[in-house]
């Protein structure tokens, strides 16, 4: 995993962005001497982690069935570790509904599943837009925070409303959808959404 220093985030933004563009197998964000390291897992590592979580925790299987029953398929997984703390987000998408995004956010301590936040989210039109959700199934490890609050926390103070690049505008059916908001945040920062969740709202 590549190592980058967090003490000067405005200085390290360009190298981190380049690492992502070149398919880096992972990144480590190292803070001051008193702070532990952040490790952003590669796509393969994140997928393996999610498969392991799903096999060890029945509630995750229940949540996945909820998405499948609503015609959503697993689109991608992001994960980040800091010592024993783990943040993992599974994104689900529908081939027929490009406005909505299925989200399963998981907090773990080691192998213990501490919290899950899940549902199908979409954004209202207009400025500002507001998140709405179809809640996922109730499970024993569910969070007191709903998906709309989680989404608002992650995007609070972000630059996600900045103009989207031509590359993304040409790829997205609706450049103001939930998928576009995630893409915009990640494009501007060069960091995956799981990092912003871990940093600001974990």
C-alpha positions, 0 to 999 in steps of 0.5 A: 500500500502506498503511503501519503502524509495527511499533515499537509492534505492540500500538498498531497492532493495531487499525488493521491489523485494520480495514484487513484488514476493509475490504479494504485492497489491502495493508499495509507494516510499517515497522520502526526506521530500521535495518530494511527494510519489510515489504509484505503483498501484496493478494489480487490481487498475491499471486495474480499472484505465485504464477502467476508463480512457477508459470510460472517454476519447474517444481517448483511445477507438480509440487507443484500436480499433487500437490494436484490428483491428491489432489482439492485445489483452490487456495483462497487465496494469501498473500504478503509481501515485504521488499526481495528476500526473498519469502514466499508461501503457497498454501493448498489445500482439498478439498471432501470432506475438511474436516479437512485443509489443503494447504500450499505455502510458498515462500521466494524471493530476487528471482525465485530460488526458494530453498525449498519446504515442501509437503504435506497437513496435519491435526491430531490431536484432544485437547489439545494437538493435534499436526500430521500430514502427507502429504508433497508431492513431492520437488523440488530446492528442498525444505526440510530442514524438514518441514511438521509442523515448519514448522506448529509453528514458525509456531504456537509461542507464538501465541494460536491456542488461544484461543476462536474467534468465533461467526462462525468457529464457524458457518462451520467444520465442525470448529473445531479443524481446521487451517483453523480454527487458521489462521482463529483466528490471523488473527482474533486478530492481524488479520494473515495467516499468512504474516506470522507465518511471516515474522516468526518462522520465515523 
